[in-house]
């Protein structure tokens, strides 16, 4: 799968990307719990997309890393596509 193939509210079986930009990680909390979150911009040869990383994935990557997202999810935030690992997905940093 490639960035151009991402569809809102659809599963993402496997996609390879490069991290091109990262915001500062921030803490969150609400009635259901707390954790960390960071927004990143990732790309492949077909385009760029925003991605949200939660909790244990926040410290896995840095700018310039090549990553693979398996069993992820494409959502939407403020009219833009938003990639995440979702509930059951996996993020791997390539060596």
Backbone torsions as a table, in degrees:
resi	resn	phi	psi	omega
1	UNK	NA	151.0	179.0
2	UNK	-128.8	166.4	-179.2
3	UNK	-54.4	-41.6	-178.3
4	UNK	-62.6	-20.0	-178.4
5	UNK	-89.8	-8.7	-176.7
6	UNK	-66.3	134.8	177.0
7	UNK	-127.0	137.2	-179.7
8	UNK	-60.1	138.7	-179.3
9	UNK	62.7	33.9	178.2
10	UNK	-128.8	150.7	176.9
11	UNK	-70.7	153.2	177.6
12	UNK	-122.0	104.7	-175.0
13	UNK	-69.0	-48.2	-177.7
14	UNK	-159.6	127.9	179.1
15	UNK	-146.2	134.5	178.2
16	UNK	-104.2	131.8	-172.3
17	UNK	-141.5	165.2	172.8
18	UNK	-117.7	135.7	178.2
19	UNK	-79.9	118.1	-177.6
20	UNK	-106.3	-20.0	179.0
21	UNK	-160.6	150.2	179.4
22	UNK	-139.7	138.0	169.7
23	UNK	-80.6	174.3	172.4
24	UNK	-73.4	137.5	175.3
25	UNK	-66.0	147.6	179.1
26	UNK	-137.0	154.7	177.9
27	UNK	-87.5	150.2	176.1
28	UNK	-137.0	156.2	172.9
29	UNK	-157.1	148.1	175.0
30	UNK	-153.7	-169.5	-176.5
31	UNK	-63.4	-22.9	-177.4
32	UNK	-92.5	-8.7	179.6
33	UNK	150.0	-162.1	-179.8
34	UNK	-150.1	167.6	179.9
35	UNK	176.0	-157.6	179.5
36	UNK	-127.3	153.5	179.5
37	UNK	-147.1	148.0	175.0
38	UNK	-145.2	141.7	175.1
39	UNK	-99.5	135.7	179.2
40	UNK	-132.1	157.6	172.9
41	UNK	-109.6	130.0	-179.5
42	UNK	-125.8	158.5	-178.1
43	UNK	-147.7	162.1	164.6
44	UNK	-136.0	-168.5	-176.4
45	UNK	-69.3	-10.5	-178.0
46	UNK	-102.7	-7.6	179.1
47	UNK	155.7	-174.4	-179.8
48	UNK	-119.2	154.4	176.5
49	UNK	-149.9	150.3	174.9
50	UNK	-79.5	147.4	179.3
51	UNK	-138.2	141.6	177.0
52	UNK	-111.2	129.1	176.9
53	UNK	-111.7	137.6	-176.6
54	UNK	-117.6	144.8	169.5
55	UNK	44.1	-108.4	-173.2
56	UNK	-64.7	-20.9	179.6
57	UNK	-83.1	-15.2	-174.2
58	UNK	-58.2	-43.9	-175.1
59	UNK	-93.2	4.1	-178.1
60	UNK	-74.7	-29.9	-169.6
61	UNK	-122.1	163.6	172.9
62	UNK	-142.8	165.9	179.9
63	UNK	-56.3	133.9	-179.6
64	UNK	96.4	-14.6	179.7
65	UNK	-66.6	148.7	170.0
66	UNK	-98.7	128.2	-176.9
67	UNK	-127.5	160.9	173.2
68	UNK	-126.0	130.2	174.5
69	UNK	-110.2	123.4	177.8
70	UNK	-115.7	139.2	177.0
71	UNK	57.2	41.0	-178.9
72	UNK	-89.1	-164.2	-175.1
73	UNK	-147.5	139.8	174.5
74	UNK	-109.3	116.6	176.5
75	UNK	-111.1	-159.2	-179.7
76	UNK	-143.9	138.5	176.4
77	UNK	-139.6	122.3	-179.6
78	UNK	50.4	42.3	175.2
79	UNK	83.7	-2.9	179.4
80	UNK	-109.3	146.8	174.5
81	UNK	-63.5	143.6	-176.7
82	UNK	-137.2	112.9	-179.9
83	UNK	-88.6	143.1	173.2
84	UNK	-151.6	169.2	175.7
85	UNK	-78.5	-11.9	-179.8
86	UNK	64.1	-160.7	-178.2
87	UNK	-75.4	-32.9	-169.6
88	UNK	-116.8	4.7	-174.8
89	UNK	-82.4	173.4	-177.3
90	UNK	-138.4	135.4	176.2
91	UNK	-112.8	128.8	178.6
92	UNK	-126.6	135.0	174.1
93	UNK	-91.2	127.3	179.9
94	UNK	-78.5	144.2	178.2
95	UNK	-77.1	NA	NA
